[in-house]
Amino acid sequence: MSDQDRITKKQQAITLGTLAEELVAQWLIGQSWQIVQRRWYCRWGELDLVAHREMSCLAFVEVKARRCQNWDQGGLLAITPQKCNKLAQAAALFLADYPEFAALPCRFDVALVQYGAVCRSSSDAPIQSDGMPVPSVQLRQPVCVAGYQLLLYDYIEAAFEP
C-alpha cells in the first residue's frame, strides 16, 4: 500500500467518524438531548459526544462506526476495559473543566453506526444542504449522507460502569 493510499484511507476514516458522530448527535437532539461537546480532547483521549437531557443526566457517548457485517460486532468489541478506563478518566477531566455538570448523574453510552456502500442519492433519506442528516434520524433507518449510507444500528445506554 502506498503512502497516498494510507493517507486516503485515514482521511476516509476521519470523514466517516465525523459523519457517524454527527448522525448520533442529530438522533440525540431528536430524543430531546442537548449536545454539550463534540470531540472533546484531553490527555486521556477523546470524548466523542457529551450530552445532557434537561440537566437531569449527563451522557458521555462513545461512537463506533463500522462496515456492515464486520468482525467486531459493530465496534462493540472495541470497548475494552482499557478503553472504558480511558473514557472514565477523560470524563473526570471534563467534569473538572465544566463543574456546572459535576453534580449530574453520569453514564457512559455507546452508539454503533454501520456504513455501507457509497450511495449517490436517495429520495427517502433526509439531508440538509450541508450534507448532514436532519434531526429526524431514526434508529435502524438508513440515511445517505455525503455519499455514504449510514445507519444508527444500536444505542446502548449505560453500556458500562467505570
For each residue, the residues with C-beta under 8 A, 3 or more apart:
1: 5 6 9
2: 5 6
3: 6 7
4: 7 8
5: 1 2 8 9
6: 1 2 3 9 10
7: 3 4 10 11
8: 4 5 11 12
9: 1 5 6 12 13
10: 6 7 13 14
11: 7 8 14 15
12: 8 9 15 16
13: 9 10 16 17
14: 10 11 17 18
15: 11 12 18 19 146
16: 12 13 19 20 65 115 148
17: 13 14 20 21 63 65
18: 14 15 21 22
19: 15 16 22 23 65 115 132 145 146 148 150
20: 16 17 23 24 63 64 65 111 113 115 150
21: 17 18 24 25 38 39 48 49 63
22: 18 19 25 26 132 133 145
23: 19 20 26 27 113 133 137 143 145 150 152
24: 20 21 27 28 48 49 61 63 111 113 152 155
25: 21 22 28 29 35 38 49 51
26: 22 23 29 30 132 133 134 135 137
27: 23 24 30 31 111 135 137 138 139 152 155
28: 24 25 31 33 35 49 51 59 61
29: 25 26 32 33 34 35 135
30: 26 27 135 136 137
31: 27 28 53
32: 29 53 54
33: 28 29 51 52 53 59
34: 29 51 52 53
35: 25 28 29 38 49 50 51
36: 50 51 52 58 98 101
37: 40 47 49 50 94
38: 21 25 35 48 49
39: 21 46 47 48
40: 37 46 47 50 90 94
41: 45 46
42: 45 46 47 90 93 94
43: 93
44: 86 87 89 90 93
45: 41 42 86 87 90
46: 39 40 41 42 90
47: 37 39 40 42 50 60 61 62 87 90 91 94
48: 21 24 38 39 61 62 63
49: 21 24 25 28 35 37 38 59 60 61 63 111
50: 35 36 37 40 47 58 59 60 61 94
51: 25 28 33 34 35 36 58 59 61
52: 33 34 36 55 56 57 58 59 101 104
53: 31 32 33 34 56 57 59
54: 32
55: 52 104
56: 52 53 104 105
57: 52 53 104 105 106 107
58: 36 50 51 52 101 104 105 106 107
59: 28 33 49 50 51 52 53 106 107 108 109 157
60: 47 49 50 87 90 91 94 106 107 108 109
61: 24 28 47 48 49 50 51 109 110 111
62: 47 48 79 83 87 108 109 110 111 159
63: 17 20 21 24 48 49 110 111 113
64: 20 74 75 76 78 79 110 111 112 113
65: 16 17 19 20 75 113 114 115 150
66: 70 72 74 75 112 113 114 115
67: 70 114 115 116
68: 114 115 116 151
69:
70: 66 67 73 74 75
71:
72: 66 75 76 77 78
73: 70 76 77
74: 64 66 70 112 114 153 154
75: 64 65 66 70 72 78 79 110 112 113
76: 64 72 73 79 110 112
77: 72 73 80
78: 64 72 75 83
79: 62 64 75 76 83 84 110 159 160
80: 77 83 84
81: 84 85
82: 85 86
83: 62 78 79 80 86 87
84: 79 80 81 87 88 108 160 162
85: 81 82 88 89 162
86: 44 45 82 83 89 90
87: 44 45 47 60 62 83 84 90 91 108 162
88: 84 85 91 92 108 162
89: 44 85 86 92 93
90: 40 42 44 45 46 47 60 86 87 93 94
91: 47 60 87 88 94 95 106 108 162
92: 88 89 95 96
93: 42 43 44 89 90 96 97
94: 37 40 42 47 50 60 90 91 97 98 101
95: 91 92 98 99 101 102 106
96: 92 93 99 102
97: 93 94
98: 36 94 95 101 102
99: 95 96 102
100:
101: 36 52 58 94 95 98 104
102: 95 96 98 99
103:
104: 52 55 56 57 58 101
105: 56 57 58
106: 57 58 59 60 91 95
107: 57 58 59 60 157 158
108: 59 60 62 84 87 88 91 158 159 160 161 162
109: 59 60 61 62 155 156 157 158 159
110: 61 62 63 64 75 76 79 154 155 156 159 160
111: 20 24 27 49 61 62 63 64 152 154 155 156
112: 64 66 74 75 76 152 153 154 155 156
113: 20 23 24 63 64 65 66 75 150 151 152 153
114: 65 66 67 68 74 150 151 153
115: 16 19 20 65 66 67 68 148 149 150 151
116: 67 68 119 142 148 149 151
117: 149
118: 147 148 149
119: 116 122 125 144 147 148 149
120: 144 147
121: 125 144
122: 119 125 142 143 144 149
123:
124:
125: 119 121 122 133 142 143 144 145 149
126: 133 134 136 143
127: 131 132 133 134 143 144 145
128: 131 132 133 134
129:
130:
131: 127 128 145 146
132: 19 22 26 127 128 145 146
133: 22 23 26 125 126 127 128 136 137 143 145 150
134: 26 126 127 128 137
135: 26 27 29 30
136: 30 126 133
137: 23 26 27 30 133 134 141 143 152
138: 27 141 152
139: 27 152 154 155
140: 151 152 153
141: 137 138 151 152
142: 116 122 125 149 150 151
143: 23 122 125 126 127 133 137 149 150 151
144: 119 120 121 122 125 127 147 148 149 150
145: 19 22 23 125 127 131 132 133 148 150
146: 15 19 131 132
147: 118 119 120 144
148: 16 19 115 116 118 119 144 145
149: 115 116 117 118 119 122 125 142 143 144
150: 19 20 23 65 113 114 115 133 142 143 144 145
151: 68 113 114 115 116 140 141 142 143
152: 23 24 27 111 112 113 137 138 139 140 141 155
153: 74 112 113 114 140
154: 74 110 111 112 139
155: 24 27 109 110 111 112 139 152
156: 109 110 111 112 159
157: 59 107 109
158: 107 108 109 161
159: 62 79 108 109 110 156
160: 79 84 108 110
161: 108 158
162: 84 85 87 88 91 108
